[in-house]
Amino acid sequence: MTRRNSDARKRARVRFDRNELSGAFGDIGTDFPLIAGLILTAGLDPASVLVMFGAMQVLTGVVYAIPMPAQPLKAMAAITITQRLDADVLLGGGFAIGVLMLLLTATGILERLARAVPLAVVRGIQFGLGLQLALLALRNYIPADGGEGWILAGLTFTIVVALLGNRRFPPAVPAIALGVVYAVVLRFDSSSFAGSLGFTLPRVALPDPSAIVQGLVLLALPQLPLSLGNSVLATHRLADDLFPDAGIGVRKIGLTYSAMNLINPFFGGVPTCHGSGGIAGHYQFGGRTGGSVLIYGALYLVLGLFAAAGFGEAVELFPLPVLGIILAFEGLSLMTCVGTLERAELRTALLVGLIAAGAPYGYLIGAVVGIVVLKIERVRKPSSDQAHRR
C-alpha cells in the first residue's frame, strides 16, 4: 500500500479499463449500507441521495484525477441511524460541518494542524479506521445471511485472495458479479423492480435554520474529530504515499470537503467527505486514476435517476456478505500502513489506533495521547543517550 507511484504524472488523468472498473467497487462495502440505512431511517428521498452521491464522485474524480472518492460522513450516519434523527437535522448537520471546514481551511488552521500532527499519529488513525472497518465486516456484514451468507462470503474471499493485485483479472468485478447472481437467484424481486423504473430528479430545498443549529450540536461537532483525523490528515498522507507527484495538499482536501457539504443540503444529498479508506479500497482493487471514481459515481447516478422508486429492491443486488469481504480487505489495506514505521513509532501508532477504534471520540483522544507520548519519548531519549555515554 505504501509503495510510491513515481510515474503518476505519466498516467492518464482519467482512464476506463478493467482495473478502473474493479477499483470502482473498492469502497462500496463502506458506502452502500450506510446510504441505505440513512434513506430508510431518516426518510430521505432516494433519488436525491443517490444522484447527489453520484455527483460528488464525479466532482472528486475530475478534480483529483486519482481514486479520491466521496464517502458518507460515518459518525453522522451512525448517530442519525441509531438515534433515528430526521432528514432535516441530517442535512442541517451537513451544512454546518461544511461551514466549519471552510473556516478551518480559509484561516490556515487546517494546514497548521497537518504540520503539527506526527506521522506515527496519522498512521495510528489509519490503523484504527482499518480495524473498525474489518471488525464491522466480520461482526455485521459477513454473518448477515446465515449459512448461505457464509458460503457466499467464503467464495468471495477465495476470488479476492486469488486475484488481488492481478492487473489482467482484477478481483472486484467477479466478486460483485457473484453477489448479483446470488441475489437474482435467491432474493431479488425482478418484476417489482422492473415496475418501479422511471426517471426522477433530486428535490430542491433550503436548509432549515433551526435544523442547522440542531445538526451542528448533534452531528457536526461529534463528526469533526473523525473528519480532521481521517478525512483530511490520513487522506492527505495516503494520497501522498500512493501518488506523490499529484501534489494534493491539505488545503485542497479541505476546500472540496467543505464544497461538497455546502452543495449537498440544497438537493437532499447526504453529508460527504473524503477518506483514506476510500482511496485504499479503490487502489487495493485496481483503481489508479479518477476513472474508477467516475465509474462508481455513474452507478449511483443511474440508480438515482432511473431506479430510485425501486431502491428497496435494488439493495438486494449487493448482498452484505460480499460487501463485507470487500470492506474487510479495505480495512486490512489501511492497517498495513503502520508497517513503514520504526519500532518506537509503531508502538505509538498501535496505541493511537486501538484508542481510535475503541473509545468514544477515539480519534481525537488517540491523536492527543499519541502526540503526548511522542513528546515524552523525545524528551527521554536525549537523557538516556547522555546517561549511556557516561
SULQUI-V685963 format. One record per helix or strand. SS is the DSSP state (@ for helix, = for strand). FROM is the first residue (numbers start at 1). LEN is the number of residues. If there is no record, write none. Layout:
ss=SS from=FROM len=LEN
ss=SS from=FROM len=LEN
This chain:
ss=@ from=8 len=3
ss=@ from=18 len=6
ss=@ from=28 len=15
ss=@ from=46 len=19
ss== from=71 len=2
ss=@ from=74 len=10
ss=@ from=87 len=20
ss=@ from=109 len=8
ss=@ from=119 len=23
ss=@ from=146 len=18
ss=@ from=171 len=16
ss=@ from=190 len=7
ss=@ from=209 len=34
ss=@ from=244 len=3
ss=@ from=250 len=18
ss== from=272 len=2
ss=@ from=276 len=9
ss=@ from=291 len=16
ss=@ from=308 len=10
ss=@ from=320 len=21
ss=@ from=343 len=16
ss=@ from=362 len=28
